C-alpha cells in the first residue's frame, strides 16, 4: 500500500522533483539526518518547509495530473522552495 503525503504550501515558486538535484551534495547527509530519512511529518531545509517522500517504484520518471514528467534517481520526490534549492554549501 502506498502512503500518500499531503502538506499545504504558501503560494510561491518551488522545485518539484528528485531532491538530490536541489539539495547540495555537501548538505545531503545533514538533510537525511534532520528529516529522519524523509520520514518526519514536519520537514525543513535551511529553515524552509519542505516535503519529501519515497516514490512507490524507486527510480524512474513520474507524471503529475497535468502530464508533466519528473525524473527520479534517488527513489524520492519532493517540493522545495526555490529560494533554498541549490543554494550551495551550507
Rosetta constraint file for C-alpha pairs under 8 A:
AtomPair CA 2 CA 56 HARMONIC 6.36 0.50
AtomPair CA 5 CA 53 HARMONIC 7.31 0.50
AtomPair CA 7 CA 51 HARMONIC 7.33 0.50
AtomPair CA 12 CA 81 HARMONIC 7.51 0.50
AtomPair CA 13 CA 81 HARMONIC 6.25 0.50
AtomPair CA 13 CA 82 HARMONIC 5.81 0.50
AtomPair CA 14 CA 79 HARMONIC 6.31 0.50
AtomPair CA 14 CA 80 HARMONIC 5.50 0.50
AtomPair CA 14 CA 81 HARMONIC 4.38 0.50
AtomPair CA 14 CA 82 HARMONIC 4.78 0.50
AtomPair CA 15 CA 22 HARMONIC 7.33 0.50
AtomPair CA 15 CA 78 HARMONIC 8.00 0.50
AtomPair CA 15 CA 79 HARMONIC 5.65 0.50
AtomPair CA 15 CA 80 HARMONIC 5.18 0.50
AtomPair CA 15 CA 81 HARMONIC 6.12 0.50
AtomPair CA 15 CA 82 HARMONIC 5.54 0.50
AtomPair CA 15 CA 85 HARMONIC 7.07 0.50
AtomPair CA 16 CA 70 HARMONIC 7.69 0.50
AtomPair CA 16 CA 77 HARMONIC 7.31 0.50
AtomPair CA 16 CA 78 HARMONIC 5.65 0.50
AtomPair CA 16 CA 79 HARMONIC 4.55 0.50
AtomPair CA 16 CA 80 HARMONIC 6.59 0.50
AtomPair CA 17 CA 21 HARMONIC 7.89 0.50
AtomPair CA 17 CA 70 HARMONIC 5.47 0.50
AtomPair CA 17 CA 71 HARMONIC 6.71 0.50
AtomPair CA 17 CA 72 HARMONIC 6.93 0.50
AtomPair CA 17 CA 77 HARMONIC 5.07 0.50
AtomPair CA 17 CA 78 HARMONIC 5.51 0.50
AtomPair CA 17 CA 79 HARMONIC 6.73 0.50
AtomPair CA 18 CA 22 HARMONIC 7.35 0.50
AtomPair CA 18 CA 70 HARMONIC 7.48 0.50
AtomPair CA 18 CA 71 HARMONIC 6.69 0.50
AtomPair CA 18 CA 72 HARMONIC 5.06 0.50
AtomPair CA 18 CA 73 HARMONIC 6.82 0.50
AtomPair CA 18 CA 74 HARMONIC 6.71 0.50
AtomPair CA 18 CA 75 HARMONIC 7.79 0.50
AtomPair CA 18 CA 76 HARMONIC 5.85 0.50
AtomPair CA 18 CA 77 HARMONIC 4.54 0.50
AtomPair CA 18 CA 78 HARMONIC 6.27 0.50
AtomPair CA 19 CA 23 HARMONIC 5.88 0.50
AtomPair CA 19 CA 52 HARMONIC 7.42 0.50
AtomPair CA 19 CA 74 HARMONIC 7.86 0.50
AtomPair CA 19 CA 76 HARMONIC 7.02 0.50
AtomPair CA 19 CA 77 HARMONIC 6.19 0.50
AtomPair CA 19 CA 78 HARMONIC 6.11 0.50
AtomPair CA 19 CA 79 HARMONIC 7.79 0.50
AtomPair CA 19 CA 80 HARMONIC 7.81 0.50
AtomPair CA 20 CA 24 HARMONIC 7.43 0.50
AtomPair CA 20 CA 25 HARMONIC 7.43 0.50
AtomPair CA 20 CA 28 HARMONIC 7.55 0.50
AtomPair CA 20 CA 73 HARMONIC 7.75 0.50
AtomPair CA 20 CA 74 HARMONIC 6.58 0.50
AtomPair CA 21 CA 86 HARMONIC 7.73 0.50
AtomPair CA 22 CA 80 HARMONIC 7.70 0.50
AtomPair CA 22 CA 85 HARMONIC 4.82 0.50
AtomPair CA 22 CA 86 HARMONIC 4.98 0.50
AtomPair CA 23 CA 27 HARMONIC 6.56 0.50
AtomPair CA 23 CA 28 HARMONIC 6.30 0.50
AtomPair CA 23 CA 85 HARMONIC 5.93 0.50
AtomPair CA 23 CA 86 HARMONIC 5.52 0.50
AtomPair CA 23 CA 87 HARMONIC 7.82 0.50
AtomPair CA 24 CA 28 HARMONIC 6.36 0.50
AtomPair CA 24 CA 86 HARMONIC 5.72 0.50
AtomPair CA 24 CA 87 HARMONIC 7.24 0.50
AtomPair CA 24 CA 88 HARMONIC 5.78 0.50
AtomPair CA 24 CA 89 HARMONIC 6.54 0.50
AtomPair CA 25 CA 29 HARMONIC 7.94 0.50
AtomPair CA 26 CA 89 HARMONIC 6.14 0.50
AtomPair CA 26 CA 90 HARMONIC 7.48 0.50
AtomPair CA 27 CA 31 HARMONIC 6.27 0.50
AtomPair CA 27 CA 89 HARMONIC 6.97 0.50
AtomPair CA 27 CA 90 HARMONIC 6.61 0.50
AtomPair CA 28 CA 32 HARMONIC 6.28 0.50
AtomPair CA 29 CA 33 HARMONIC 6.23 0.50
AtomPair CA 30 CA 34 HARMONIC 6.01 0.50
AtomPair CA 31 CA 35 HARMONIC 5.99 0.50
AtomPair CA 31 CA 37 HARMONIC 7.67 0.50
AtomPair CA 31 CA 45 HARMONIC 6.80 0.50
AtomPair CA 32 CA 36 HARMONIC 5.78 0.50
AtomPair CA 32 CA 37 HARMONIC 4.41 0.50
AtomPair CA 32 CA 38 HARMONIC 6.47 0.50
AtomPair CA 33 CA 37 HARMONIC 6.18 0.50
AtomPair CA 34 CA 43 HARMONIC 7.74 0.50
AtomPair CA 34 CA 44 HARMONIC 7.91 0.50
AtomPair CA 35 CA 39 HARMONIC 6.24 0.50
AtomPair CA 35 CA 40 HARMONIC 5.31 0.50
AtomPair CA 35 CA 42 HARMONIC 7.82 0.50
AtomPair CA 35 CA 43 HARMONIC 5.61 0.50
AtomPair CA 35 CA 44 HARMONIC 7.42 0.50
AtomPair CA 36 CA 40 HARMONIC 5.85 0.50
AtomPair CA 38 CA 43 HARMONIC 7.33 0.50
AtomPair CA 38 CA 51 HARMONIC 7.88 0.50
AtomPair CA 38 CA 52 HARMONIC 5.78 0.50
AtomPair CA 38 CA 53 HARMONIC 5.80 0.50
AtomPair CA 38 CA 54 HARMONIC 7.85 0.50
AtomPair CA 39 CA 53 HARMONIC 7.26 0.50
AtomPair CA 42 CA 49 HARMONIC 7.60 0.50
AtomPair CA 42 CA 50 HARMONIC 7.96 0.50
AtomPair CA 42 CA 51 HARMONIC 7.78 0.50
AtomPair CA 43 CA 49 HARMONIC 5.99 0.50
AtomPair CA 43 CA 50 HARMONIC 5.46 0.50
AtomPair CA 43 CA 51 HARMONIC 6.10 0.50
AtomPair CA 43 CA 52 HARMONIC 7.86 0.50
AtomPair CA 44 CA 48 HARMONIC 5.18 0.50
AtomPair CA 44 CA 49 HARMONIC 4.48 0.50
AtomPair CA 44 CA 50 HARMONIC 5.22 0.50
AtomPair CA 44 CA 51 HARMONIC 7.86 0.50
AtomPair CA 45 CA 49 HARMONIC 6.58 0.50
AtomPair CA 45 CA 50 HARMONIC 6.54 0.50
AtomPair CA 45 CA 84 HARMONIC 7.43 0.50
AtomPair CA 46 CA 84 HARMONIC 6.62 0.50
AtomPair CA 48 CA 80 HARMONIC 7.94 0.50
AtomPair CA 48 CA 81 HARMONIC 7.05 0.50
AtomPair CA 48 CA 84 HARMONIC 7.32 0.50
AtomPair CA 49 CA 80 HARMONIC 7.41 0.50
AtomPair CA 49 CA 81 HARMONIC 7.67 0.50
AtomPair CA 50 CA 78 HARMONIC 7.38 0.50
AtomPair CA 50 CA 79 HARMONIC 5.80 0.50
AtomPair CA 50 CA 80 HARMONIC 5.04 0.50
AtomPair CA 50 CA 81 HARMONIC 7.17 0.50
AtomPair CA 51 CA 78 HARMONIC 5.37 0.50
AtomPair CA 51 CA 79 HARMONIC 5.45 0.50
AtomPair CA 51 CA 80 HARMONIC 7.00 0.50
AtomPair CA 52 CA 76 HARMONIC 6.69 0.50
AtomPair CA 52 CA 77 HARMONIC 5.65 0.50
AtomPair CA 52 CA 78 HARMONIC 3.98 0.50
AtomPair CA 52 CA 79 HARMONIC 6.46 0.50
AtomPair CA 53 CA 76 HARMONIC 5.40 0.50
AtomPair CA 53 CA 77 HARMONIC 5.75 0.50
AtomPair CA 53 CA 78 HARMONIC 6.26 0.50
AtomPair CA 54 CA 58 HARMONIC 7.30 0.50
AtomPair CA 54 CA 75 HARMONIC 5.72 0.50
AtomPair CA 54 CA 76 HARMONIC 4.12 0.50
AtomPair CA 54 CA 77 HARMONIC 6.32 0.50
AtomPair CA 55 CA 59 HARMONIC 7.64 0.50
AtomPair CA 55 CA 75 HARMONIC 5.64 0.50
AtomPair CA 55 CA 76 HARMONIC 5.19 0.50
AtomPair CA 55 CA 77 HARMONIC 6.42 0.50
AtomPair CA 57 CA 75 HARMONIC 7.54 0.50
AtomPair CA 58 CA 72 HARMONIC 7.74 0.50
AtomPair CA 58 CA 73 HARMONIC 7.89 0.50
AtomPair CA 58 CA 74 HARMONIC 7.44 0.50
AtomPair CA 58 CA 75 HARMONIC 4.19 0.50
AtomPair CA 58 CA 76 HARMONIC 7.17 0.50
AtomPair CA 59 CA 71 HARMONIC 7.80 0.50
AtomPair CA 59 CA 72 HARMONIC 5.05 0.50
AtomPair CA 59 CA 73 HARMONIC 4.93 0.50
AtomPair CA 59 CA 74 HARMONIC 6.29 0.50
AtomPair CA 59 CA 75 HARMONIC 4.79 0.50
AtomPair CA 59 CA 76 HARMONIC 7.77 0.50
AtomPair CA 60 CA 71 HARMONIC 5.95 0.50
AtomPair CA 60 CA 72 HARMONIC 5.28 0.50
AtomPair CA 60 CA 73 HARMONIC 6.67 0.50
AtomPair CA 61 CA 69 HARMONIC 6.41 0.50
AtomPair CA 61 CA 70 HARMONIC 5.45 0.50
AtomPair CA 61 CA 71 HARMONIC 4.33 0.50
AtomPair CA 61 CA 72 HARMONIC 5.83 0.50
AtomPair CA 62 CA 69 HARMONIC 5.53 0.50
AtomPair CA 62 CA 70 HARMONIC 5.17 0.50
AtomPair CA 62 CA 71 HARMONIC 6.48 0.50
AtomPair CA 62 CA 72 HARMONIC 7.75 0.50
AtomPair CA 63 CA 67 HARMONIC 5.17 0.50
AtomPair CA 63 CA 68 HARMONIC 5.33 0.50
AtomPair CA 63 CA 69 HARMONIC 4.58 0.50
AtomPair CA 63 CA 70 HARMONIC 6.30 0.50
AtomPair CA 64 CA 68 HARMONIC 5.50 0.50
AtomPair CA 64 CA 69 HARMONIC 6.76 0.50
AtomPair CA 64 CA 70 HARMONIC 7.98 0.50
AtomPair CA 72 CA 76 HARMONIC 6.63 0.50
AtomPair CA 72 CA 77 HARMONIC 6.82 0.50
AtomPair CA 80 CA 84 HARMONIC 7.27 0.50
AtomPair CA 80 CA 85 HARMONIC 6.35 0.50
AtomPair CA 81 CA 85 HARMONIC 6.36 0.50
AtomPair CA 83 CA 87 HARMONIC 7.50 0.50
